[in-house]
Amino acid sequence: MIKLADQKVGKIIHFYDKIGVAVVEVSDTLAVGDTVKISGHGNEFTQSVSSMQVEHEQIEEAKKGQTVGMKLDQAASEGDEIYKVTS
C-alpha cells in the first residue's frame, strides 16, 4: 500500500495541561473521527479526534481559519503541528 503524505491541518497555539485540551488554529478541514498526528518539540503521537469545541459548543467539523478546542490523549506544546493521517 502506498502511503500518501500527511496533510497539515493545524497548529497548537495553547495547551491546557490540567484538562488535556489544545487550542488549535485550523488551516484545513478537520472532523471528529479523523486520525491526526501531533508533532513537534519532542512530541509525536497519533490519535483519533474525539471532541472539538468552539466557544464551548460541540462541533463535528472545523474549517480553515477557525480556532477550536480539541481534547488530546497526551500532552502537547504550543507550536506543535497537527497533520491529518491518510493511508
TORKOL-4160 file (C-alpha; in steps of 0.2 Angstrom, whole numbers, padded with zeros to 4 digits, m for minus):
87
<pt num="1" X="0000" Y="0000" Z="0000"/>
<pt num="2" X="0007" Y="0017" Z="m0004"/>
<pt num="3" X="0007" Y="0030" Z="0010"/>
<pt num="4" X="0001" Y="0047" Z="0005"/>
<pt num="5" X="0009" Y="0062" Z="0013"/>
<pt num="6" X="0001" Y="0068" Z="0029"/>
<pt num="7" X="m0009" Y="0084" Z="0027"/>
<pt num="8" X="m0006" Y="0098" Z="0039"/>
<pt num="9" X="m0022" Y="0104" Z="0046"/>
<pt num="10" X="m0017" Y="0115" Z="0061"/>
<pt num="11" X="m0006" Y="0121" Z="0074"/>
<pt num="12" X="m0007" Y="0121" Z="0093"/>
<pt num="13" X="m0007" Y="0139" Z="0100"/>
<pt num="14" X="m0010" Y="0134" Z="0118"/>
<pt num="15" X="m0011" Y="0118" Z="0128"/>
<pt num="16" X="m0021" Y="0117" Z="0145"/>
<pt num="17" X="m0012" Y="0103" Z="0153"/>
<pt num="18" X="m0024" Y="0100" Z="0168"/>
<pt num="19" X="m0038" Y="0096" Z="0156"/>
<pt num="20" X="m0028" Y="0090" Z="0141"/>
<pt num="21" X="m0036" Y="0102" Z="0129"/>
<pt num="22" X="m0026" Y="0110" Z="0115"/>
<pt num="23" X="m0032" Y="0127" Z="0106"/>
<pt num="24" X="m0029" Y="0124" Z="0088"/>
<pt num="25" X="m0028" Y="0136" Z="0073"/>
<pt num="26" X="m0036" Y="0126" Z="0059"/>
<pt num="27" X="m0028" Y="0128" Z="0042"/>
<pt num="28" X="m0038" Y="0114" Z="0033"/>
<pt num="29" X="m0054" Y="0105" Z="0036"/>
<pt num="30" X="m0054" Y="0093" Z="0051"/>
<pt num="31" X="m0068" Y="0082" Z="0058"/>
<pt num="32" X="m0072" Y="0072" Z="0073"/>
<pt num="33" X="m0067" Y="0054" Z="0069"/>
<pt num="34" X="m0051" Y="0060" Z="0058"/>
<pt num="35" X="m0035" Y="0052" Z="0063"/>
<pt num="36" X="m0022" Y="0065" Z="0067"/>
<pt num="37" X="m0003" Y="0066" Z="0071"/>
<pt num="38" X="0003" Y="0079" Z="0083"/>
<pt num="39" X="0021" Y="0083" Z="0080"/>
<pt num="40" X="0035" Y="0095" Z="0087"/>
<pt num="41" X="0045" Y="0099" Z="0102"/>
<pt num="42" X="0050" Y="0081" Z="0105"/>
<pt num="43" X="0031" Y="0076" Z="0105"/>
<pt num="44" X="0024" Y="0064" Z="0092"/>
<pt num="45" X="0009" Y="0054" Z="0094"/>
<pt num="46" X="m0006" Y="0049" Z="0084"/>
<pt num="47" X="m0024" Y="0049" Z="0089"/>
<pt num="48" X="m0042" Y="0050" Z="0083"/>
<pt num="49" X="m0051" Y="0067" Z="0085"/>
<pt num="50" X="m0064" Y="0063" Z="0098"/>
<pt num="51" X="m0070" Y="0080" Z="0103"/>
<pt num="52" X="m0069" Y="0098" Z="0096"/>
<pt num="53" X="m0077" Y="0114" Z="0103"/>
<pt num="54" X="m0079" Y="0132" Z="0098"/>
<pt num="55" X="m0085" Y="0144" Z="0112"/>
<pt num="56" X="m0089" Y="0129" Z="0122"/>
<pt num="57" X="m0101" Y="0122" Z="0109"/>
<pt num="58" X="m0098" Y="0104" Z="0102"/>
<pt num="59" X="m0094" Y="0104" Z="0083"/>
<pt num="60" X="m0092" Y="0090" Z="0071"/>
<pt num="61" X="m0081" Y="0099" Z="0058"/>
<pt num="62" X="m0069" Y="0113" Z="0059"/>
<pt num="63" X="m0065" Y="0124" Z="0044"/>
<pt num="64" X="m0049" Y="0133" Z="0039"/>
<pt num="65" X="m0047" Y="0149" Z="0049"/>
<pt num="66" X="m0057" Y="0143" Z="0064"/>
<pt num="67" X="m0049" Y="0142" Z="0081"/>
<pt num="68" X="m0055" Y="0126" Z="0091"/>
<pt num="69" X="m0053" Y="0117" Z="0107"/>
<pt num="70" X="m0048" Y="0099" Z="0104"/>
<pt num="71" X="m0046" Y="0085" Z="0118"/>
<pt num="72" X="m0029" Y="0077" Z="0117"/>
<pt num="73" X="m0024" Y="0060" Z="0123"/>
<pt num="74" X="m0006" Y="0066" Z="0128"/>
<pt num="75" X="0002" Y="0082" Z="0132"/>
<pt num="76" X="0007" Y="0094" Z="0118"/>
<pt num="77" X="0016" Y="0111" Z="0117"/>
<pt num="78" X="0012" Y="0127" Z="0109"/>
<pt num="79" X="0019" Y="0127" Z="0091"/>
<pt num="80" X="0016" Y="0108" Z="0088"/>
<pt num="81" X="0009" Y="0105" Z="0071"/>
<pt num="82" X="m0006" Y="0094" Z="0068"/>
<pt num="83" X="m0007" Y="0083" Z="0052"/>
<pt num="84" X="m0022" Y="0073" Z="0046"/>
<pt num="85" X="m0016" Y="0055" Z="0043"/>
<pt num="86" X="m0020" Y="0047" Z="0026"/>
<pt num="87" X="m0017" Y="0030" Z="0020"/>
